[in-house]
Amino acid sequence: MALYITFLLLLTFGCAATVQQLYREAESRSQVAHAPGRLVQQYRPVQEPARFQPRPVQWPTRVQTPQPQNPLLQSKQTFNEPLTWRYPEDPVKEVQLAIDEQRPLPVPASSIAVQCGETAARVEVKRDLLGIGQLIHPADLTLGGCAVTGEDASAQVLIFVTELHECGSTLTMTEDSLVYVFTLRYTPATLGSSPIVRTREVVVWVECRYQRNHYVSSDSVKPTWNPYASTKVAEELLYFSLRLMTDNWQLERPSKEYVLGDNINFEASVVQFFHVPLRVLVDNCVATVIPNANTVPRYTFIGNRGCLVDTKLTGSRSQFIPRTMDDTLQFQIEAFRFHVVNTGSLYITCLLKATTASSPIDHENKACSFSNGWREASKKDQVCGCCDTDCGMRREPDPGFRWEQEASIGPLDKEKLLD
């Protein structure tokens, strides 16, 4: 027993010595590893053979069948990176500045002269009557139905000589003058066998004025050449205009939209090439729902040869503005619409006509509106007496001269004409 105990003690001391020795060796190796400039091979575990390494679990492969796409549905394609390509910008139309169209200003003609004698008149007309370098043919020119009586070939002048009471002259007496008026007419014939012409028809009024009261003398009356200012000229092509104006009548109104109850300002005017003093008139005006004055429904608010009847029929504020210039006539119409027609448009069609400014204002040529009685735009109220009855039928215009023209404005959008 004692021997067994002794063996156990020796074994215990031996193990303790061995452990202590191992600890000293480990400490020594640690100091060497941390010494500067020394490289120590790191410990790496021994790789186990591949047959002992675990492998990932593999599952049976499943084949995915493509799902048919609904033709009515589309899937949105996505991209992993942002797109750098873009659709090109829409082309932008270059904005052009508005061009202020300037019509050539009418200028007095200098192609006609008249020599007024005691009993006869002599009229000379340049063959370049229109001043455009186009010589007229003598057979195309007449004076009150009389043909050319002579020609100065070197000066390219055609000559008429007539008695004061011949060649269709008309005599007018004023307070202090006798006025003989001749009508000089140029009617171009077609060129050769073609159906065209290159000049326009022209009508010229030539006047000879004589004083009614003068001292009697033994001296004969000496004929004198009158400048062109003593003649009146008219032309076939007259420039009629009907336009909408702003509230202050200074500018043309750019919009054709109105609210019911607003005043619609109209301005009618006439211009001609030879700048003869003219007076413009509005013979009639009608409102329709399409650009045709002969359709139904229609509302005639100016009729009976220049009577603005809208005020008397509806109690509106419609009126002719007092005239300040003969070649311009302004009038106001209170905005309206048709009661039973569901349409988006209103059209205004007016018949404009012109007379010479020296012509009298009468029941056929007037501009009357009603305001506690009939009033005429030129203060000739007495000519409006027929507006309540009948001012007579319109006479046919001279077929060789354009005195009148239809003018239209529209459409006025009914949806903007709100109550």
C-alpha positions in Angstrom: 0.0 0.0 0.0 2.8 2.4 0.9 4.4 1.5 -2.4 1.2 2.4 -4.3 1.0 5.8 -2.6 4.6 6.5 -3.4 4.0 5.8 -7.1 1.1 8.2 -7.2 3.1 11.0 -5.7 6.0 10.5 -8.1 3.5 10.5 -11.0 1.9 13.7 -9.8 5.2 15.5 -9.3 6.4 14.3 -12.7 3.2 15.7 -14.5 3.6 19.0 -12.7 7.2 19.3 -13.8 6.3 18.5 -17.3 3.5 21.1 -17.4 5.9 23.7 -15.9 8.5 22.9 -18.6 5.9 23.3 -21.3 4.8 26.6 -19.9 8.4 27.9 -20.0 8.8 26.9 -23.6 5.6 28.6 -24.7 6.6 31.8 -22.9 10.0 31.7 -24.6 8.4 31.3 -28.0 6.1 34.3 -27.4 8.9 36.6 -26.5 10.8 35.6 -29.6 7.7 36.2 -31.8 7.3 39.8 -30.5 10.9 40.6 -31.0 11.4 43.4 -33.6 12.7 42.3 -37.0 11.8 38.7 -36.5 9.3 36.9 -38.8 7.5 33.9 -37.3 5.5 31.5 -39.4 1.9 31.6 -38.5 0.1 28.5 -37.5 -2.2 27.1 -40.1 -4.3 24.1 -39.5 -3.8 21.1 -41.7 -6.3 21.0 -44.5 -8.5 18.0 -44.3 -9.0 15.9 -47.3 -11.7 17.0 -49.7 -13.7 13.9 -49.0 -14.1 15.0 -45.3 -15.3 18.6 -46.2 -19.0 19.3 -46.1 -20.7 19.9 -49.4 -23.7 22.2 -50.0 -27.1 20.5 -50.3 -28.3 20.3 -53.9 -32.0 20.1 -54.6 -33.5 18.7 -57.8 -33.7 21.3 -60.6 -37.2 22.4 -61.5 -37.9 23.6 -65.0 -40.0 26.8 -65.0 -42.6 27.0 -67.7 -43.1 30.5 -69.2 -46.3 32.2 -68.4 -48.2 33.5 -71.4 -48.6 37.4 -71.2 -52.0 38.9 -71.3 -52.2 40.8 -74.6 -54.2 43.5 -73.0 -51.5 44.1 -70.3 -48.0 45.3 -70.8 -45.3 45.1 -68.3 -43.0 48.1 -67.8 -39.4 47.5 -68.7 -37.0 48.4 -66.0 -33.3 49.3 -66.4 -30.5 48.8 -63.8 -28.9 52.1 -64.9 -30.4 55.4 -65.7 -30.9 56.1 -69.4 -28.9 58.8 -71.0 -30.8 58.9 -74.3 -33.8 61.2 -74.6 -36.4 61.8 -77.3 -35.4 64.8 -79.3 -37.3 68.0 -78.5 -40.2 69.0 -80.7 -39.3 71.4 -83.4 -40.1 75.0 -82.4 -41.4 77.2 -85.1 -39.4 80.4 -85.4 -41.5 83.3 -84.2 -41.7 85.9 -86.8 -42.3 89.5 -85.9 -45.6 90.9 -87.1 -45.2 93.0 -90.1 -47.1 96.2 -90.2 -48.5 96.2 -93.6 -48.5 99.7 -95.0 -50.8 100.3 -97.9 -49.6 103.0 -100.4 -51.1 106.3 -99.5 -53.5 107.7 -102.2 -52.0 110.5 -104.1 -53.7 113.1 -106.3 -53.5 112.4 -110.0 -51.9 114.9 -112.3 -52.9 113.3 -115.6 -56.0 115.4 -116.3 -56.4 119.2 -116.9 -59.5 121.2 -117.9 -59.7 124.6 -119.6 -63.1 126.2 -118.9 -64.2 128.8 -121.5 -67.2 131.1 -121.8 -69.4 128.5 -123.6 -67.1 125.5 -124.1 -64.6 123.3 -122.2 -61.4 121.7 -123.2 -60.2 118.6 -121.4 -56.8 117.1 -121.8 -55.9 113.6 -120.6 -52.5 112.0 -120.6 -52.3 108.6 -122.2 -50.6 107.4 -119.0 -53.8 108.1 -117.2 -53.1 105.9 -114.2 -49.4 106.9 -113.8 -48.2 103.3 -114.1 -46.5 103.6 -117.5 -49.4 101.9 -119.3 -50.7 104.0 -122.2 -54.4 103.8 -122.7 -56.1 103.4 -126.1 -58.0 106.5 -127.3 -61.0 104.4 -128.2 -61.3 103.3 -124.5 -61.8 106.9 -123.3 -65.0 108.9 -123.5 -66.3 112.2 -122.1 -70.0 111.8 -121.3 -70.4 109.5 -124.3 -68.3 111.7 -126.7 -65.2 110.3 -128.3 -61.7 111.9 -128.3 -61.6 114.9 -130.7 -57.9 115.3 -131.0 -54.5 114.0 -129.9 -51.1 115.5 -129.3 -48.8 112.6 -130.2 -45.6 114.3 -129.1 -47.0 115.0 -125.6 -49.0 111.8 -125.5 -52.2 113.7 -124.6 -55.8 113.1 -125.7 -58.0 116.1 -126.2 -61.8 116.7 -125.8 -63.5 119.9 -126.8 -67.2 120.3 -126.0 -69.9 122.8 -125.4 -70.8 123.3 -121.8 -74.3 121.8 -122.3 -73.2 118.8 -124.4 -71.5 115.5 -123.8 -73.8 114.5 -120.9 -72.9 117.5 -118.7 -75.0 118.4 -115.7 -75.6 121.9 -114.3 -75.7 122.5 -110.6 -76.3 125.9 -109.0 -75.0 126.9 -105.6 -75.5 130.2 -103.8 -72.6 131.8 -105.7 -71.6 129.5 -108.5 -72.8 127.7 -111.6 -71.1 124.2 -111.8 -71.0 122.2 -115.1 -69.9 118.6 -114.4 -68.7 116.2 -117.1 -68.1 112.5 -116.7 -64.8 111.2 -118.1 -64.8 107.4 -118.3 -62.0 105.0 -119.1 -63.2 101.4 -119.9 -60.2 99.2 -120.9 -60.8 96.7 -123.7 -59.4 93.2 -123.6 -55.8 92.8 -124.9 -55.9 91.3 -128.4 -57.8 88.0 -128.4 -57.1 87.3 -124.7 -59.8 87.7 -122.1 -57.6 89.9 -119.8 -56.9 93.5 -119.1 -54.0 95.1 -117.3 -55.6 98.4 -116.2 -58.7 99.2 -114.2 -61.9 101.1 -115.2 -61.8 104.7 -114.1 -64.5 107.4 -113.8 -63.5 111.1 -113.5 -65.8 114.0 -112.8 -64.5 117.2 -114.4 -66.0 120.5 -113.2 -66.2 124.0 -114.6 -67.2 126.6 -112.1 -68.5 130.1 -112.9 -69.4 132.9 -110.5 -73.1 133.7 -110.6 -72.6 137.4 -109.6 -69.9 139.4 -111.3 -69.4 142.8 -112.8 -70.1 143.2 -116.5 -67.2 144.2 -118.6 -66.4 144.7 -122.3 -63.4 142.4 -121.9 -64.0 138.9 -123.0 -63.7 136.0 -120.6 -60.2 134.6 -120.9 -60.0 130.8 -120.4 -57.7 129.7 -117.7 -56.1 126.3 -117.0 -57.4 124.9 -113.7 -55.2 122.6 -111.7 -56.3 119.1 -110.9 -57.7 120.3 -107.6 -60.7 121.7 -109.5 -61.7 118.2 -110.8 -63.2 115.3 -109.0 -61.9 111.8 -109.7 -63.4 108.5 -108.8 -62.2 105.0 -109.6 -63.9 101.6 -110.0 -62.0 99.9 -107.3 -62.9 101.4 -103.9 -61.4 100.0 -100.7 -64.2 99.4 -98.3 -63.5 98.2 -94.8 -65.6 97.1 -91.8 -63.8 96.3 -88.6 -64.3 96.0 -84.8 -62.9 98.8 -82.7 -61.8 99.2 -79.1 -63.9 101.0 -76.5 -62.1 104.3 -77.2 -62.3 103.9 -81.0 -58.5 104.3 -81.3 -57.5 100.8 -82.4 -58.9 97.8 -84.1 -60.1 95.3 -81.5 -58.1 92.0 -81.7 -60.8 89.8 -80.1 -64.2 89.0 -81.4 -65.5 87.8 -78.0 -68.2 89.8 -76.2 -70.5 89.4 -73.2 -74.2 90.0 -73.7 -74.9 93.6 -72.9 -71.5 94.9 -74.1 -71.4 97.4 -76.9 -69.9 96.1 -80.1 -68.1 99.0 -81.9 -68.0 98.9 -85.7 -66.2 101.2 -88.0 -66.9 101.4 -91.8 -64.6 103.3 -94.0 -63.8 103.8 -97.7 -60.5 104.7 -99.4 -59.8 105.1 -103.1 -56.6 105.5 -105.1 -57.2 109.0 -106.4 -58.1 110.4 -102.9 -61.4 111.9 -104.0 -63.5 113.1 -101.0 -66.1 110.4 -100.4 -68.8 109.7 -97.9 -69.3 106.1 -96.7 -72.7 104.8 -95.6 -74.1 101.5 -94.2 -77.2 100.6 -96.2 -78.1 97.5 -94.2 -76.7 95.0 -91.7 -77.9 91.5 -90.9 -76.9 88.9 -88.3 -76.9 85.2 -89.1 -75.6 82.0 -87.6 -73.5 81.1 -90.7 -71.6 83.3 -93.1 -74.6 83.6 -95.5 -76.8 86.7 -95.2 -79.8 84.9 -96.9 -80.3 82.2 -94.3 -82.7 81.8 -91.4 -82.7 82.8 -88.6 -81.5 86.3 -89.4 -81.9 89.6 -87.7 -81.7 92.9 -89.7 -80.6 95.6 -87.3 -79.9 98.2 -89.9 -82.3 98.5 -92.8 -84.6 100.8 -94.8 -81.6 102.5 -96.5 -79.5 103.3 -93.4 -82.0 103.2 -90.4 -80.6 101.5 -87.3 -83.8 99.9 -86.0 -82.4 97.8 -83.2 -82.9 100.5 -80.6 -86.6 101.0 -81.4 -87.3 97.2 -81.7 -85.5 96.1 -78.5 -84.8 99.3 -76.5 -81.1 98.8 -76.7 -78.4 101.5 -76.7 -77.4 100.8 -80.3 -76.6 104.0 -82.3 -74.7 105.7 -85.0 -71.8 107.8 -83.6 -72.0 111.5 -84.7 -69.9 111.7 -87.9 -66.5 113.4 -87.7 -65.2 112.4 -91.2 -67.0 111.7 -94.4 -65.0 108.6 -95.3 -65.6 106.9 -91.9 -68.8 105.9 -90.1 -68.9 104.4 -86.6 -71.8 102.7 -84.9 -72.5 100.6 -81.8 -74.6 97.5 -81.5 -75.5 96.0 -78.1 -74.3 92.4 -78.1 -77.0 89.8 -78.6 -77.6 86.1 -79.5 -80.5 84.2 -81.1 -83.0 82.8 -78.6 -83.8 79.3 -79.9 -80.7 78.4 -81.9 -78.0 76.4 -80.2 -75.0 77.4 -82.3 -71.5 78.6 -81.6 -71.2 81.4 -84.1 -72.7 84.7 -85.1 -71.8 86.5 -88.3 -72.5 90.1 -89.2 -72.8 91.1 -92.9 -73.2 94.7 -93.9 -73.7 96.4 -97.3 -71.4 99.4 -97.5 -71.8 102.1 -100.1 -70.1 105.3 -101.0 -71.1 108.7 -102.5 -69.1 111.8 -103.2 -68.8 114.0 -100.2 -70.5 116.8 -102.1 -73.6 114.7 -102.7 -76.5 115.7 -100.5 -77.6 113.6 -97.5 -81.1 112.4 -98.3 -83.6 109.6 -97.5 -81.5 107.2 -99.7 -78.1 108.1 -98.3 -78.3 108.5 -94.5 -77.2 107.1 -91.2 -80.1 107.3 -88.7 -80.5 105.9 -85.2 -83.3 106.3 -82.6 -82.8 108.1 -79.3 -86.0 110.0 -78.2 -86.6 110.4 -81.9 -84.6 109.7 -85.1 -81.2 111.3 -85.3 -78.9 111.5 -88.3 -75.1 111.1 -87.9 -74.4 114.3 -89.8 -77.2 116.2 -88.0 -79.6 116.1 -91.0 -82.4 114.7 -88.9 -85.1 115.6 -91.3 -84.0 112.9 -93.7 -84.9 110.2 -91.1 -88.6 110.7 -91.4 -89.1 107.7 -93.6 -87.4 105.3 -91.1 -90.8 104.5 -89.6 -92.4 103.8 -93.0 -90.6 103.1 -96.2 -87.5 104.9 -97.6 -88.0 103.4 -101.1 -86.5 100.6 -103.1 -82.8 100.5 -103.7 -81.8 101.6 -107.2 -79.5 99.5 -109.2 -75.9 100.8 -109.0 -74.1 102.0 -112.1 -72.9 98.7 -113.8 -69.6 100.4 -114.8 -68.7 101.6 -111.4 -68.5 99.8 -108.0 -70.2 102.0 -105.5 -71.0 99.4 -102.9 -69.6 96.2 -101.4 -70.6 93.6 -98.8 -68.4 93.2 -95.8 -68.6 90.5 -93.1 -67.3 90.0 -89.6 -67.4 86.8 -87.6 -67.7 84.4 -86.1 -68.6 85.8 -82.7 -68.4 82.8 -80.3 -71.8 82.3 -78.8 -70.2 80.4 -75.8 -68.4 83.6 -74.9 -71.6 85.7 -75.2 -72.9 84.7 -71.7 -75.8 86.1 -69.9 
